[in-house]
Amino acid sequence: MTTIINGKTYYRTAEVCRLVGISRNTLFNLAEKSVFRDTERRDFHGWRLFTGEEIDALKACVNRVDIIKRDVTSGTVPPPSSDNQRVPTPDW
């Protein structure tokens, strides 16, 4: 269920999880690891509130695909090079 406060739409935890397709535990783990900005919003019940922009950023993070090239002969992953780097996490 969305909540409108001062003309801005916010989403509660259950709605964010449903929209993004993740569990509540995953959402809280990502929030603890500073996936979101250091801003935390809560309503008068103490429930967390998320903006549409945060939901979009979360979807991008969850749906990100990392390409890791493996050394076929040894089965190991080589150290990062210019053509074998992880995609940087978006700055939220």
ABEGO torsion letter per residue (X at the ends): XBBBBGGBBBBBAAAAAAAAGBBAAAAAAAAAAGABBABBBBBAAGBBBBBAAAAAAAAAAAABBBBBBBBAAAGBBBBBBAABBBBBBBBX
